[in-house]
Amino acid sequence: MQRTPRGRSYAYAPVTDEPGLTARQMYRVMEGGSDRASVLTRFVDELSDDDEDLLRRLLGPEG
């Protein structure tokens, strides 16, 4: 949480947005497993065609 002074108290705001939070949760799950390749393979196998295409674009021309 980020804290900003407001009068005699503070206003709090999240440090990250929803996509950042989700990515951090995914990373933590990955860190807990012993076979990252299998986890990633199964994750990709479950993606919709559109999400798989998006992932390929995000990985770039060599992905």
Secondary structure, 3 states (H helix, E strand, C coil): CEEEEECCEEEEECCCCHHHHHHHHHHHHHHHCCCHHHHHHHHHHCCCHHHHHHHHHHHCCCC
